[in-house]
Amino acid sequence: MDDYLKILYTFATMEHLHPLHTDLQKPQRFTYPFCYEPHPLCQLAAREVQTFIGSHVEIREDADRGKMFGVLVVEHQGSLAYLAAYSGLLAGRNDWDFFVPPVYDAQQPDGHFKTTEREISLTAHLSPLTSKKMSQDLQMWLFHQYQLLNARGEVRDLVDIWQDYYARPKLREKYPLPPGGTGDCCAPKLLQYAYQQGLHPVCMAEFWWGATTKTELRQHLNYYPACRGKCKPVLTWMLQGLEVDPDPELQGFARLEVKTIYEDDAMVVVDKPSGMLSVPGRIEDYSVETVMQQRYPGCMVAHRLDMGTSGLLIVAKTLAVYRLLQEQFIKHQVRKKYVAMLEAHPNPPQGWGVKYQQSTNQHPSLGEGLGRLCRISLPLRPDPMNRPRQVVDLEHGKPAVTDYEFLSYDLVALYPQTGRTHQLRIHCAHPDGLGRPIVGDELYGTKGDRLMLHASEIWFRHPITGQEMHLASSPPFVDSEI
């Protein structure tokens, strides 16, 4: 009975600690936060957090604009409980009782940060250079206030952690200081509070609440990994002392069959399976190119498909052929057709509810949309804080153009006019594109068994004979011919 009373006292005195009533078994190791499947304990905790969000109007209305939330399952005195957090501020506040506090509270109106902010604002129009110097000094001061713990009980401030992670001179030059907002994401908040209260972390997960936005292509209630740009250096420090799951990306990929569609003395055209790299990656060496090099030493893949995308890929057997094919790609003389299966529209208006950009910016009905070529033009750039994600940037992005036509309500044919990273995936998912992510797209939609995107046809000139080539491969996720 004494132990039971101690447990009750713990929950009564820790207002941010929420008991978990379940027989679910805890995992053997803590979550690797940058690539994971949410543990059932985290899913249970997340559902309780989602119920809380939905029952509090002020929180729900702010979160509906799009917000990342996180849960951390912890163990204390033999019992399981969970902590909850949100990224940044929630409804302009960071002091909600249900959620853990920030690592450092910079929002106190009479605190040093807010007081100095007001001074800078008053100085800005009188002395811009002085104001800028004061802003930089204030930001550096703020970074030093983030005194972050790890599981060993060691403490380092944010600047030390950052510069130790990017210790190599070239990296230090590229990433001298943390970006603003580092340390305010869910995971650092959760781990910091757990360590401070003597709670043992068991597993963790983060989910998105709210609608997808033009800058955050995330789906309501989907789980997502921690961001790499801000959180990778911080969590690498904070997880020291915990037994953590290995990085799945370091475990290697399945050895898949590469089917040949066409072959002659100059080149091979293969049907790449989903889940296989086109060329060796930073960590994984197994790829279409390495497989083909075992058959044809010195061969080179002439273009690339995302790992999740299946379909036609040209392999040049010699460097000379590779260069001739590359010339066609550079001059945009190669045409490609992809077929994608789209998620159902979340709130379909009359007809399809699918947006497309044409001279009239119409919303076609089902009959008008079928077989009608339309265009999406949304410039893209990398998201440096969350690689490998890309974002639409109308001011600084590189041009990205996709023509498309609907084959049915679920299937769309995509004809890329440019070759930006994740172009087709973003053009499908973005509200100013089709507004419907590709099925199985874990970055911009909902994770599934595979990404339902297939490079189904390609047109080009034979690099040696000059003959017009047209090759085709049926999408494996479509039962009938299209």
Secondary structure, DSSP 8 states (H G I E B T S, - for coil): -HHHHHHHHHHHH-TT-EE--------SSB--TTS----HHHHHHHHHHHHHHHH-HHHHHHHTT-EEEEEEEEEETTEEEEEEEESS-BTTBS--TTS---SS----TTSHHHHHHHHHHHHTTT-HHHHHHHHHHHHHHHHHH-EEE-TTS-EEEHHHHHHHHT-SHHHHHHS-S--TTTT-SHHHHHHHHHHHTT-EEEEEEEEEES---SS----TT-EE---HHHHHHHHHHHTTTS-B---GGGS-------EEEEE-SSEEEEEE-TT-BSS--SS---BHHHHHHHHSTT-EESS---TT-EEEEEEESSHHHHHHHHHHHHTT--EEEEEEEB---SS--STT----BSTT-----HHHHBT--EEEE--EEE-TTSTT-EEE-TTTSB--EEEEEESSSSEEEEEESS--TTHHHHHHHSTTTTS--BTB-TTTS-B-SS--EEEEEEEEE-TTT--EEEEE---TT-SS--
